Amino acid sequence: MVIVIGQEIKIKYNMKAKFINEGFATEEGRKLDSIASLLGYDDLHEMLGDNPGLYEACIEWIDATFGDQLAEEIDPDQLEELGLWDAAEQSRGRGVNESLNESVHLGDMYREMGTWFDLSPKMIKAADESGIDTKNNENFAQLVDEWRDGMYDEDPYYVMQQLEAIIVWDPQ
């Protein structure tokens, strides 16, 4: 069951919904709404809409907390449309974490950046010889996960900078 707080909306997903139009049902919800007001927003809804980082944090929390339940009840395409990527993958039966079990080598990821940038042969060699992969370097693993999740789709330059920093500065 999904609880929708606020205005009634047309349900375009195959799920049951219970509408609560009386405001927040908990003290915590009322406190969040008060914080939004203190920051100059009419309500929490406006604050979420105006702050993509806050929205993303909420989506990630929902995905992590309710992903199993949502994966069982909702079509994966609909989950993706809502931004619930992990739940969508889980719904398809292949889970994001399972697809990441294979190690990604730094050299391979660096060469992937060749789609957008001219690569230095010296840096390619250093990346290949580094021995760094997603199983032995947490920073690199996080960068690969975020890249796969689409976090840097609009900014491959940032990924390139991070990869080159790992190549140059990692002691491995």
C-alpha positions as semicolon CSV with decimal commas, in nm:
position;residue;x (nm);y (nm);z (nm)
1;M;0,000;0,000;0,000
2;V;0,128;0,346;-0,085
3;I;0,022;0,644;0,122
4;V;0,000;0,971;-0,066
5;I;0,006;1,280;0,151
6;G;-0,142;1,604;0,022
7;Q;-0,337;1,658;-0,296
8;E;-0,513;1,370;-0,459
9;I;-0,338;1,254;-0,773
10;K;-0,440;1,026;-1,056
11;I;-0,289;0,685;-0,999
12;K;-0,119;0,575;-1,317
13;Y;0,062;0,285;-1,152
14;N;-0,085;-0,052;-1,068
15;M;-0,094;-0,007;-0,693
16;K;-0,339;0,065;-0,420
17;A;-0,324;0,407;-0,262
18;K;-0,468;0,555;0,052
19;F;-0,506;0,931;0,054
20;I;-0,442;1,136;0,365
21;N;-0,541;1,496;0,306
22;E;-0,532;1,613;0,665
23;G;-0,165;1,711;0,672
24;F;0,115;1,525;0,839
25;A;0,014;1,236;1,060
26;T;0,326;1,241;1,277
27;E;0,513;1,490;1,490
28;E;0,821;1,433;1,272
29;G;0,626;1,525;0,959
30;R;0,497;1,841;1,119
31;K;0,851;1,931;1,226
32;L;0,978;1,888;0,870
33;D;0,700;2,110;0,744
34;S;0,792;2,370;1,009
35;I;1,158;2,358;0,904
36;A;1,054;2,416;0,543
37;S;0,851;2,719;0,656
38;L;1,148;2,855;0,852
39;L;1,352;2,832;0,532
40;G;1,096;3,039;0,343
41;Y;0,900;2,761;0,172
42;D;0,523;2,729;0,185
43;D;0,554;2,361;0,273
44;L;0,774;2,053;0,250
45;H;0,640;1,977;-0,098
46;E;0,772;2,310;-0,230
47;M;1,106;2,257;-0,052
48;L;1,149;1,912;-0,212
49;G;1,065;2,053;-0,554
50;D;1,316;2,334;-0,517
51;N;1,609;2,124;-0,391
52;P;1,710;1,835;-0,618
53;G;1,963;1,706;-0,364
54;L;1,697;1,674;-0,098
55;Y;1,466;1,502;-0,344
56;E;1,742;1,259;-0,445
57;A;1,820;1,182;-0,080
58;C;1,453;1,102;-0,022
59;I;1,435;0,881;-0,331
60;E;1,752;0,695;-0,225
61;W;1,609;0,642;0,123
62;I;1,278;0,517;-0,015
63;D;1,463;0,286;-0,255
64;A;1,681;0,147;0,025
65;T;1,404;0,119;0,284
66;F;1,108;0,004;0,075
67;G;1,281;-0,131;-0,238
68;D;1,208;-0,497;-0,160
69;Q;0,840;-0,429;-0,110
70;L;0,811;-0,205;-0,417
71;A;0,999;-0,456;-0,634
72;E;0,735;-0,717;-0,555
73;E;0,434;-0,492;-0,614
74;I;0,521;-0,255;-0,900
75;D;0,632;-0,298;-1,260
76;P;1,007;-0,225;-1,305
77;D;0,946;0,032;-1,580
78;Q;0,719;0,225;-1,347
79;L;0,981;0,207;-1,071
80;E;1,242;0,349;-1,309
81;E;1,005;0,629;-1,407
82;L;0,985;0,717;-1,037
83;G;1,365;0,710;-1,002
84;L;1,369;0,393;-0,790
85;W;1,650;0,226;-0,985
86;D;1,754;-0,043;-0,735
87;A;1,396;-0,154;-0,682
88;A;1,345;-0,166;-1,060
89;E;1,651;-0,385;-1,108
90;Q;1,547;-0,607;-0,820
91;S;1,200;-0,636;-0,972
92;R;1,358;-0,760;-1,292
93;G;1,525;-1,032;-1,089
94;R;1,885;-0,935;-1,142
95;G;1,949;-0,681;-0,863
96;V;2,198;-0,399;-0,906
97;N;2,439;-0,547;-0,652
98;E;2,450;-0,877;-0,837
99;S;2,545;-0,704;-1,161
100;L;2,831;-0,531;-0,978
101;N;2,991;-0,853;-0,854
102;E;3,228;-0,847;-1,148
103;S;3,528;-0,632;-1,080
104;V;3,588;-0,327;-1,299
105;H;3,952;-0,242;-1,361
106;L;4,068;0,119;-1,351
107;G;4,224;0,090;-1,698
108;D;3,894;-0,025;-1,849
109;M;3,699;0,258;-1,689
110;Y;3,961;0,512;-1,798
111;R;3,942;0,387;-2,159
112;E;3,562;0,424;-2,144
113;M;3,620;0,796;-2,095
114;G;3,780;0,795;-2,442
115;T;3,425;0,834;-2,574
116;W;3,436;1,195;-2,455
117;F;3,804;1,281;-2,421
118;D;4,142;1,229;-2,584
119;L;4,332;0,994;-2,356
120;S;4,698;1,017;-2,270
121;P;4,883;0,693;-2,359
122;K;5,094;0,747;-2,045
123;M;4,780;0,763;-1,828
124;I;4,630;0,456;-2,000
125;K;4,947;0,262;-1,922
126;A;4,951;0,383;-1,561
127;A;4,583;0,290;-1,518
128;D;4,640;-0,055;-1,669
129;E;4,942;-0,120;-1,449
130;S;4,786;0,018;-1,130
131;G;4,616;-0,304;-1,026
132;I;4,324;-0,092;-0,904
133;D;3,976;-0,232;-0,941
134;T;3,636;-0,203;-0,773
135;K;3,717;-0,485;-0,532
136;N;4,031;-0,329;-0,384
137;N;3,965;0,046;-0,394
138;E;3,655;0,190;-0,226
139;N;3,683;0,535;-0,387
140;F;3,705;0,383;-0,733
141;A;3,418;0,142;-0,658
142;Q;3,197;0,430;-0,546
143;L;3,281;0,632;-0,857
144;V;3,195;0,334;-1,082
145;D;2,866;0,275;-0,894
146;E;2,770;0,640;-0,927
147;W;2,861;0,640;-1,297
148;R;2,648;0,330;-1,354
149;D;2,360;0,491;-1,166
150;G;2,372;0,788;-1,405
151;M;2,489;1,038;-1,147
152;Y;2,746;1,187;-1,385
153;D;2,566;1,152;-1,718
154;E;2,581;1,528;-1,767
155;D;2,935;1,563;-1,632
156;P;3,178;1,301;-1,762
157;Y;3,455;1,558;-1,708
158;Y;3,415;1,511;-1,332
159;V;3,455;1,134;-1,369
160;M;3,766;1,187;-1,583
161;Q;3,917;1,414;-1,318
162;Q;3,846;1,163;-1,044
163;L;3,991;0,874;-1,245
164;E;4,308;1,068;-1,319
165;A;4,341;1,159;-0,951
166;I;4,317;0,791;-0,858
167;I;4,574;0,699;-1,125
168;V;4,820;0,966;-1,014
169;W;4,773;0,962;-0,638
170;D;4,676;0,610;-0,537
171;P;4,977;0,433;-0,384
172;Q;4,883;0,090;-0,525
